[in-house]
Amino acid sequence: MPQHPPRQRTLRQRQRKQGLSSNRCVIEGEVIELEGLRYTPAGLARVAFKLRHTSMQQEAGMQRQVQCDVPALALGEAAQQVSRLQPGQMVRAEGFLAQRSLKIAQLVLHIDNVTLR
C-alpha cells in the first residue's frame, strides 16, 4: 500500500491543540473605580480598576448604543502607569481577557498598556 504523507494541520488546529489562540483587547473608556497600588506576595506591583465604555456600534446593519463596565487589572509596569490615573480620566487600555480566578469565571481585562485619551 502506498504511504500517504502525514496530513498537515492548519495553524488554527495547531493552536487549539497547544491551547493557543488570539486574545487581545483594546477598549477606550472612563476610569470609574481605582484601587490603590498594592504588591503581590512576590513583590509585583498590582492595581485593580474599572473602566466604563460607551460607544455606538454597528450590529446586524443597525446602530446600537453600547455601555459596559469592564473590570481590569494591571501588574508590573502597567500597574505603575495605572496608579497615576484619576477617576474620571479617559483612557485607551490594551490587554487580554482572563477569568478572575480558578473558581470565579467572571472575565477581567489584564492590562499591559494604558494611555490617556
C-alpha positions as CSV (number, residue, x, y, z in Angstrom):
1,M,0.0,0.0,0.0
2,P,1.3,3.5,-0.8
3,Q,2.2,5.6,2.2
4,H,0.4,9.0,2.3
5,P,2.3,11.9,3.8
6,P,1.1,13.0,7.2
7,R,-1.8,15.4,6.9
8,Q,-0.7,19.0,7.5
9,R,-2.5,20.6,10.4
10,T,-3.8,24.1,9.9
11,L,-2.5,26.9,12.1
12,R,-5.8,27.0,13.9
13,Q,-5.7,23.3,14.6
14,R,-2.2,23.5,16.0
15,Q,-3.2,26.4,18.2
16,R,-6.2,24.6,19.5
17,K,-4.0,21.5,20.3
18,Q,-1.5,23.7,22.1
19,G,-4.2,25.8,23.8
20,L,-3.1,28.9,21.9
21,S,-5.4,31.4,20.2
22,S,-6.0,35.1,19.8
23,N,-6.8,37.0,23.0
24,R,-6.1,40.7,22.5
25,C,-8.5,43.5,23.5
26,V,-8.4,47.3,23.1
27,I,-11.0,49.4,24.7
28,E,-11.5,53.1,25.5
29,G,-13.4,54.3,28.5
30,E,-13.6,56.3,31.6
31,V,-11.8,55.2,34.8
32,I,-14.7,54.9,37.3
33,E,-13.1,53.0,40.1
34,L,-9.4,52.8,41.0
35,E,-7.8,50.8,43.9
36,G,-4.6,52.0,45.3
37,L,-1.2,50.5,44.3
38,R,-0.6,47.2,46.1
39,Y,2.0,44.5,45.8
40,T,1.6,40.7,45.4
41,P,3.4,38.4,47.8
42,A,6.1,38.1,45.0
43,G,6.6,41.8,45.2
44,L,4.9,42.6,41.8
45,A,3.0,45.9,41.6
46,R,-0.8,45.5,41.2
47,V,-3.7,47.8,40.6
48,A,-7.3,46.8,40.1
49,F,-9.7,49.3,38.4
50,K,-12.9,49.6,36.4
51,L,-13.5,51.2,33.0
52,R,-16.8,52.5,31.7
53,H,-17.0,52.1,27.9
54,T,-19.7,53.9,25.9
55,S,-19.9,53.9,22.1
56,M,-22.1,53.4,19.1
57,Q,-21.5,50.1,17.3
58,Q,-22.9,48.6,14.1
59,E,-24.7,45.3,14.7
60,A,-26.8,43.5,12.1
61,G,-26.8,46.6,9.9
62,M,-28.2,48.9,12.7
63,Q,-26.6,51.4,15.0
64,R,-26.6,50.3,18.6
65,Q,-25.5,52.2,21.7
66,V,-23.2,50.2,23.9
67,Q,-22.3,50.8,27.6
68,C,-20.5,48.4,29.8
69,D,-18.3,48.5,32.9
70,V,-15.1,46.5,32.5
71,P,-13.2,45.2,35.5
72,A,-9.4,45.5,34.8
73,L,-6.2,44.5,36.5
74,A,-2.7,45.9,35.8
75,L,0.5,44.3,37.0
76,G,4.2,45.4,37.0
77,E,5.0,48.5,34.9
78,A,1.4,48.7,33.7
79,A,0.3,48.9,37.4
80,Q,2.7,51.9,37.9
81,Q,1.1,53.6,34.9
82,V,-2.5,52.9,36.1
83,S,-1.7,54.1,39.7
84,R,-1.0,57.6,38.3
85,L,-4.6,57.8,36.8
86,Q,-7.5,59.5,38.4
87,P,-11.2,58.6,38.4
88,G,-12.9,60.5,35.5
89,Q,-10.0,60.3,33.1
90,M,-10.5,58.8,29.7
91,V,-8.0,56.1,28.7
92,R,-7.2,53.5,26.0
93,A,-6.4,50.2,27.5
94,E,-4.8,47.2,25.8
95,G,-4.5,43.7,27.2
96,F,-6.1,40.2,27.3
97,L,-9.1,38.6,28.9
98,A,-8.8,36.0,31.7
99,Q,-11.0,34.5,34.4
100,R,-10.9,36.4,37.8
101,S,-9.7,33.1,39.4
102,L,-10.0,29.4,39.1
103,K,-13.3,29.4,41.0
104,I,-14.8,32.7,39.7
105,A,-15.5,32.7,35.9
106,Q,-16.0,36.5,35.7
107,L,-13.8,38.0,33.0
108,V,-11.2,40.6,33.8
109,L,-9.2,42.6,31.3
110,H,-5.5,42.2,32.2
111,I,-3.8,45.5,31.1
112,D,-0.3,45.6,29.6
113,N,-0.6,49.2,28.2
114,V,-2.7,52.2,29.0
115,T,-2.7,55.7,27.6
116,L,-4.6,58.8,28.3
117,R,-7.2,59.9,25.6
